[in-house]
């Protein structure tokens, strides 16, 4: 058992490490591809060659980041086979289909048109080159779409059925998987957050150059584009974030409770704007889990349901199977103990089906199959021995969510200031305090982005597939020592890759600051 727990923990750590490094590159790739395409569109429409030089400058930074994103992304997909082979078997053809589409359609689109984008200057017509740049941006977003379709299915498994003969899930409705409401919200939330990150990145780099009085006109133009794209991105990120919260409340209520540190739910539920959790507080404890909090009345009920007076369950309510009906009466729903019993019944029925199949007992197979179908929705709970095992790390989920929201508010203010100054008082852009504000927003946007990923993925623990497969049942039959070794190897490689990328980008920016980037031969 200790070896199993060690393998689970190290496999989770390795996947989290790879995903977090990958997510450093992906949002910038998504957003910069759009910004570069907008800049080149201005160049083609106006014929102003200065825009061509500006486009090439940001395009090079996009290319550096794109290469690093591809490297980490490939390793991430391999880990499903090396570390999570039981999961890969259990999901059948469902998880593999979106990944295959991503590889065949989106990745090949990116690979094809990115070559024209970088090496086609003066070799193809302006309009064809512009089309290639936009198609590269489209390919990047389509790549994100299919990856997030796969991820969303893990959070809300739909469009499938369990086949006891194969002992795995098979897809029976592709469109239900592809148009999963969770996937749609996740996709737009991720894309718009990429716009935000890239917009802030452009604003930050532009601010540095303006502070050094280099390429002033080019950076003022870049600041405008970055501010517009970033501001549009963060406004839409907030909007789609609300949609995501609604979906989380519907399909992952335990995640929502952890995000808010909500142990005992109720009607008219307030939203914690800022708070400090009692680190010793556990589910079932009496008292207030918050040492300090600033709350917005009724906001969580409205956020989750659209009704400011609606009931929102807390962690204790979900464990006990407690809810409040429309009349205000306390009612009983399925408790986690009930779900554990239902999950064990499904697993017992699966074993009965297997035994009946071995003896070719058709009536017994049909009876067992019916039992499986009746209880399969709670299949994963059968692996637990204590309802507390189904509770995610509350502290980490709570703080990552609130860091994301607070950082998002800061970024909204910065982007709004930069946009107003760019258009109304462009002479202020060279002021040191404004340049430092722009540069400080760059680490803030990455903290915000990483916090969002942590919220989404840690908040759904212990599930690999919501309600169907926990992490303890999804891993490969490998030793903890082997996973631990590869964890440190990947940590070293990814860190060196990140250091190399930052070094290359900084050197390129520093070199560009000494030349005229509006000259497209720079």
C-alpha positions in Angstrom: 0.0 0.0 0.0 2.8 2.4 0.8 4.4 1.7 -2.6 1.0 2.3 -4.2 0.6 5.7 -2.4 4.1 6.7 -3.3 3.5 5.8 -7.0 0.2 7.8 -7.0 1.7 10.8 -5.4 4.8 10.9 -7.6 2.8 10.3 -10.7 0.5 13.2 -9.8 3.5 15.4 -9.0 5.2 14.5 -12.3 2.1 15.3 -14.4 1.5 18.5 -12.5 5.1 19.6 -13.1 4.8 18.9 -16.8 1.4 20.6 -17.1 2.5 23.7 -15.2 5.6 24.2 -17.3 3.5 23.6 -20.4 1.0 26.1 -19.3 3.8 28.8 -19.0 4.1 28.7 -22.8 0.6 27.9 -24.1 -1.4 31.0 -23.2 1.4 33.3 -24.5 1.4 31.3 -27.8 -2.4 31.6 -28.1 -2.5 35.3 -27.4 0.7 36.4 -29.3 -0.5 34.6 -32.5 -3.6 36.8 -32.5 -1.7 40.0 -31.7 0.9 39.3 -34.5 -2.0 38.6 -36.9 -3.7 41.9 -36.0 -0.4 43.8 -36.5 0.2 42.2 -39.9 -3.4 43.0 -40.9 -2.7 46.7 -40.2 0.5 46.4 -42.2 -1.3 44.9 -45.2 -4.3 47.3 -45.1 -2.2 50.5 -44.6 0.9 49.5 -46.5 3.0 51.2 -43.8 6.3 49.3 -43.7 6.9 50.2 -40.1 4.1 47.8 -39.1 6.0 45.0 -40.9 9.0 45.6 -38.7 6.8 45.7 -35.6 5.1 42.4 -36.7 8.4 40.7 -37.3 9.6 41.7 -33.8 6.7 40.1 -32.0 6.5 37.2 -34.4 10.1 36.2 -33.4 9.1 36.2 -29.7 6.0 34.1 -30.6 8.2 31.6 -32.4 10.6 31.2 -29.5 7.7 30.5 -27.1 5.9 28.2 -29.6 8.9 25.8 -29.8 9.1 25.4 -26.0 5.3 24.8 -25.8 5.5 22.0 -28.4 8.4 20.3 -26.5 6.5 20.2 -23.2 3.2 19.3 -24.8 4.5 16.2 -26.5 5.9 14.9 -23.2 2.6 15.6 -21.5 0.7 13.4 -23.9 3.3 10.6 -23.5 2.7 10.5 -19.7 -0.8 9.3 -20.2 0.7 6.0 -21.5 3.7 5.8 -19.2 2.2 6.9 -15.9 -1.6 6.6 -16.3 -2.0 3.4 -18.4 -5.0 2.2 -16.4 -6.7 5.5 -17.1 -5.8 5.3 -20.8 -7.4 1.8 -21.0 -10.5 2.7 -19.0 -11.4 5.7 -21.1 -11.4 3.6 -24.3 -11.6 5.6 -27.5 -13.1 8.7 -25.8 -10.0 10.5 -24.6 -7.9 9.5 -27.6 -10.4 10.9 -30.2 -9.9 14.6 -29.4 -6.2 14.2 -29.0 -6.0 12.5 -32.4 -8.0 15.3 -34.0 -5.8 17.8 -32.3 -2.7 16.1 -33.8 -4.1 15.5 -37.3 -6.0 18.8 -37.8 -4.7 21.5 -35.5 -1.1 20.7 -35.1 -0.5 20.0 -38.8 -2.3 23.3 -39.6 0.1 25.1 -37.3 3.1 23.3 -38.6 2.2 24.0 -42.3 1.3 27.7 -42.0 3.9 28.6 -39.4 6.6 27.8 -42.0 5.0 30.3 -44.5 4.6 32.8 -41.6 8.3 32.8 -40.7 10.0 32.1 -44.0 7.5 33.4 -46.6 8.2 37.1 -46.3 8.9 38.5 -49.9 8.4 34.9 -51.3 4.6 34.9 -51.3 2.1 37.7 -51.7 1.2 39.9 -48.8 -2.3 38.6 -48.6 -1.3 34.9 -48.7 1.3 35.6 -46.0 -1.4 37.3 -43.9 -3.7 34.4 -44.4 -1.0 32.0 -43.2 -0.5 34.1 -40.1 -4.2 34.0 -39.3 -4.4 30.3 -40.1 -1.5 29.7 -37.7 -3.4 31.6 -35.0 -6.5 29.6 -35.8 -4.5 26.4 -35.6 -3.2 27.3 -32.2 -6.7 27.9 -30.9 -8.0 24.7 -32.5 -5.2 22.8 -30.8 -6.4 24.3 -27.5 -10.0 23.4 -28.3 -9.4 19.6 -28.7 -7.1 19.4 -25.7 -9.7 21.1 -23.6 -12.5 18.9 -25.0 -10.5 15.9 -23.7 -9.9 17.6 -20.3 -13.5 18.7 -20.0 -14.7 15.1 -20.6 -12.6 14.1 -17.6 -14.4 16.7 -15.5 -17.9 15.9 -16.9 -17.9 12.5 -18.6 -20.7 12.5 -21.2 -21.4 10.9 -24.6 -20.2 7.4 -23.4 -21.3 4.1 -22.0 -19.4 1.5 -20.1 -18.9 -1.8 -22.0 -18.5 -4.6 -19.4 -17.2 -7.0 -22.1 -14.2 -4.7 -22.7 -14.2 -3.4 -19.1 -13.8 0.1 -20.4 -15.8 3.1 -21.5 -16.6 3.6 -25.2 -17.9 6.7 -27.0 -21.5 6.6 -28.2 -22.1 10.2 -29.0 -19.1 12.2 -30.4 -21.1 15.4 -30.6 -22.1 15.3 -27.0 -18.4 14.9 -26.1 -17.3 17.7 -28.5 -20.0 20.1 -27.4 -19.9 19.4 -23.7 -20.9 22.6 -22.0 -17.9 22.3 -19.7 -15.6 22.1 -22.8 -17.1 25.1 -24.5 -16.7 27.3 -21.3 -13.2 25.9 -20.8 -12.1 26.6 -24.3 -13.2 30.3 -24.4 -11.9 30.9 -20.9 -8.5 29.5 -21.8 -8.3 31.4 -25.2 -9.4 34.7 -23.7 -7.0 34.3 -20.8 -4.3 33.7 -23.4 -5.2 37.0 -25.0 -4.9 38.6 -21.6 -1.5 37.1 -20.9 -0.1 38.1 -24.3 -1.6 41.6 -24.1 0.1 42.1 -20.7 3.3 40.6 -22.1 3.3 43.1 -25.0 2.5 46.0 -22.6 5.3 45.0 -20.2 8.0 44.7 -22.9 6.8 47.9 -24.5 6.9 49.6 -21.1 10.6 48.5 -20.7 11.6 49.9 -24.0 9.7 53.1 -23.5 11.5 53.6 -20.2 14.8 53.2 -22.0 13.7 55.6 -24.7 14.1 53.0 -27.4 11.8 52.4 -30.5 9.4 54.9 -29.0 6.9 55.0 -31.8 6.9 51.2 -32.4 6.4 50.5 -28.7 3.6 53.1 -28.5 1.9 51.3 -31.3 2.5 47.9 -29.7 1.2 49.2 -26.4 -2.1 50.2 -28.0 -2.6 46.8 -29.6 -1.5 44.9 -26.4 -3.8 47.0 -24.3 -6.8 46.5 -26.6 -6.3 42.7 -26.9 -5.5 42.3 -23.3 -8.4 44.3 -22.1 -10.8 42.5 -24.4 -9.3 39.2 -23.2 -9.7 39.9 -19.5 -13.2 41.2 -19.8 -14.2 38.0 -21.7 -12.2 35.9 -19.2 -14.3 37.2 -16.4 -17.5 36.5 -18.4 -16.5 33.0 -19.3 -15.2 32.5 -15.8 -18.7 33.0 -14.6 -19.9 30.4 -17.0 -17.3 28.0 -15.8 -18.4 28.6 -12.2 -22.0 27.7 -13.2 -20.8 24.5 -14.8 -18.6 23.6 -11.8 -21.6 24.2 -9.5 -23.6 21.8 -11.7 -21.2 18.9 -12.2 -18.5 19.4 -9.5 -20.1 21.0 -6.5 -17.3 19.7 -4.2 -14.8 21.7 -6.3 -16.9 24.9 -5.9 -17.2 24.3 -2.1 -13.4 24.0 -1.9 -12.8 27.1 -4.0 -14.9 29.1 -1.5 -13.8 27.2 1.6 -17.5 26.5 2.2 -18.0 23.7 4.7 -21.6 24.4 5.7 -23.7 25.7 2.8 -27.0 27.4 2.9 -29.4 29.8 1.1 -28.4 33.4 0.4 -24.8 32.3 0.3 -22.1 35.0 0.4 -19.0 35.0 -1.7 -15.6 35.3 0.0 -13.8 38.2 -1.6 -10.8 37.7 0.6 -10.2 35.3 3.5 -7.8 33.3 5.6 -8.7 29.7 6.3 -8.1 28.0 9.6 -5.5 25.5 8.6 -6.6 23.1 11.4 -10.3 23.1 10.3 -11.5 19.8 9.0 -14.9 18.6 7.6 -17.3 17.9 10.4 -15.6 20.4 12.8 -17.8 22.9 14.6 -17.2 26.7 14.3 -16.1 29.0 11.6 -13.5 27.7 9.1 -12.4 31.3 8.4 -10.0 33.1 10.6 -10.8 36.3 8.7 -12.9 37.0 5.6 -14.5 39.9 3.6 -17.6 38.6 2.0 -20.0 39.8 -0.7 -23.6 39.0 0.4 -25.7 36.7 -1.8 -22.9 36.6 -4.5 -22.1 32.9 -4.4 -25.7 31.8 -4.7 -26.1 34.1 -7.7 -22.8 33.1 -9.2 -23.6 29.4 -9.0 -27.3 29.4 -9.9 -28.3 32.8 -11.1 -30.6 33.1 -8.0 -29.2 35.2 -5.1 -31.4 33.2 -2.7 -30.5 29.7 -3.9 -29.0 27.0 -1.7 -25.3 26.2 -2.3 -24.1 23.0 -0.7 -20.9 23.0 1.4 -18.4 20.2 1.9 -20.3 18.8 4.9 -23.6 19.0 3.1 -22.2 17.0 0.1 -20.7 14.4 2.3 -23.9 13.9 4.4 -26.2 14.2 1.3 -28.0 17.2 2.7 -29.8 19.9 0.6 -32.6 22.4 1.0 -35.6 22.3 -1.3 -37.6 25.3 -2.7 -39.8 25.4 0.4 -36.7 25.8 2.6 -37.0 22.3 4.0 -33.9 20.2 4.6 -34.0 17.1 2.4 -31.7 14.1 2.0 -29.9 13.4 -1.2 -27.2 10.7 -2.0 -24.5 10.9 0.7 -21.0 9.9 0.0 -21.5 6.8 2.0 -24.4 5.9 -0.3 -22.3 6.6 -3.3 -19.5 4.4 -1.9 -22.0 1.6 -1.5 -23.3 2.2 -5.0 -19.8 2.2 -6.4 -19.0 -1.1 -4.7 -22.2 -2.6 -6.0 -21.1 -1.6 -9.6 -17.7 -3.1 -9.1 -19.2 -6.3 -7.6 -21.5 -6.5 -10.6 -18.5 -6.1 -12.9 -16.8 -9.0 -11.3 -20.0 -11.0 -11.5 -20.2 -10.2 -15.2 -16.7 -11.4 -15.7 -17.3 -14.7 -14.0 -20.5 -15.2 -15.9 -18.7 -14.4 -19.2 -16.1 -17.0 -18.4 -18.8 -19.6 -17.9 -20.9 -18.3 -20.9 -23.9 -17.8 -18.5 -25.9 -15.3 -20.7 -28.7 -14.7 -18.2 -26.2 -13.9 -15.4 -24.3 -11.6 -17.7 -27.4 -9.7 -18.6 -28.4 -9.4 -14.9 -24.9 -8.2 -13.9 -24.8 -5.8 -16.9 -28.1 -4.2 -15.6 -26.6 -3.9 -12.1 -23.5 -2.2 -13.5 -25.6 0.3 -15.6 -27.8 1.1 -12.6 -24.8 1.9 -10.3 -22.1 3.0 -12.7 -22.5 6.8 -12.1 -20.8 6.2 -8.7 -18.3 3.6 -9.9 -15.3 5.5 -8.6 -16.6 5.9 -5.1 -16.2 2.2 -4.7 -12.5 2.6 -4.4 -12.8 4.8 -1.2 -12.8 3.5 2.4 -13.7 6.9 3.9 -15.8 9.7 2.5 -13.0 12.1 3.4 -11.0 10.6 0.6 -13.3 12.4 -1.9 -12.6 15.9 -0.5 -9.9 17.8 -2.5 -7.1 19.8 -0.8 -9.3 22.7 0.4 -6.6 25.2 1.3 -4.7 25.0 -2.0 -7.9 25.2 -4.0 -9.2 28.1 -2.0 -6.1 30.2 -2.1 -5.3 29.5 -5.8 -8.8 30.6 -6.7 -8.7 33.8 -4.8 -5.1 34.6 -6.0 -6.4 34.2 -9.5 -9.4 36.6 -8.9 -7.3 39.2 -7.1 -4.6 39.1 -9.8 -7.2 39.4 -12.4 -8.7 42.5 -10.9 -5.2 44.1 -10.8 -4.6 43.2 -14.4 -7.9 44.7 -15.4 -6.9 48.0 -13.8 -3.5 48.0 -15.4 -4.7 47.3 -18.9 -7.4 49.9 -18.6 -4.8 52.5 -17.4 -2.5 51.6 -20.3 -5.2 51.8 -22.9 -6.4 55.2 -21.7 -2.9 56.6 -21.5 -1.9 55.2 -24.9 -4.8 57.1 -26.5 -5.2 60.1 -24.3 -1.8 60.9 -22.8 0.8 59.0 -24.9 3.6 61.3 -23.5 3.2 59.6 -20.1 4.2 56.2 -21.5 7.8 56.9 -20.9 7.4 57.8 -17.3 9.2 55.4 -15.0 6.3 54.7 -12.6 4.0 53.7 -15.5 6.7 51.6 -17.1 7.3 49.8 -13.8 3.6 49.2 -13.5 3.5 47.7 -16.9 6.5 45.4 -16.2 5.1 44.3 -12.8 2.0 43.2 -14.5 4.0 40.5 -16.4 4.8 38.3 -13.4 1.3 39.0 -12.1 -0.4 37.7 -15.3 1.6 34.4 -15.1 0.7 34.0 -11.4 -2.9 34.5 -12.3 -2.7 32.0 -15.2 -1.0 29.3 -13.1 -3.4 29.9 -10.2 -6.3 29.2 -12.6 -4.8 25.9 -13.7 -4.2 24.9 -10.1 -7.8 25.7 -9.2 -9.2 23.7 -12.0 -7.1 20.6 -11.6 -6.4 20.4 -7.8 -10.1 21.3 -7.1 -11.3 18.1 -8.9 -9.1 15.8 -6.9 -9.1 12.9 -6.2 -10.7 12.3 -9.6 -9.1 11.6 -12.9 -12.6 11.1 -14.3 -15.2 12.7 -12.2 -17.1 10.1 -10.1 -15.8 7.3 -12.2 -12.1 6.9 -11.6 -9.9 8.2 -8.8 -6.1 8.7 -9.2 -5.4 5.7 -7.0 -7.0 3.4 -9.7 -5.7 5.2 -12.8 -1.9 4.8 -12.5 0.5 2.4 -14.3 2.1 -0.6 -12.7 5.4 1.1 -12.1 7.5 1.7 -9.0 7.5 4.9 -7.1 11.3 5.0 -7.5 11.1 5.1 -11.3 8.5 7.8 -11.3 10.5 9.8 -8.7 13.7 9.5 -10.9 11.9 10.8 -14.0 10.2 13.5 -12.0 13.6 15.0 -11.2 14.9 14.5 -14.7 11.9 16.3 -16.1 12.2 19.0 -13.5 15.8 19.7 -14.5 15.1 19.6 -18.2 12.1 21.8 -18.0 13.8 24.3 -15.8 16.8 24.5 -18.2 14.3 24.9 -21.1 12.5 27.7 -19.3 15.8 29.4 -18.4 17.0 29.1 -22.0 13.7 30.5 -23.3 13.8 33.5 -21.0 17.5 34.1 -21.8 16.9 34.0 -25.5 13.9 36.2 -25.3 15.6 38.8 -23.1 18.7 38.8 -25.4 16.5 39.3 -28.4 14.5 42.1 -26.7 17.8 43.8 -25.6 19.3 43.5 -29.0 16.1 44.9 -30.6 16.2 47.8 -28.3 19.5 48.9 -29.8 18.1 48.8 -33.4 15.2 50.3 -35.3 12.6 47.5 -35.3 10.4 49.5 -37.6 13.0 48.7 -40.2 11.8 45.2 -41.4 15.4 44.2 -42.0 16.3 44.3 -38.3 
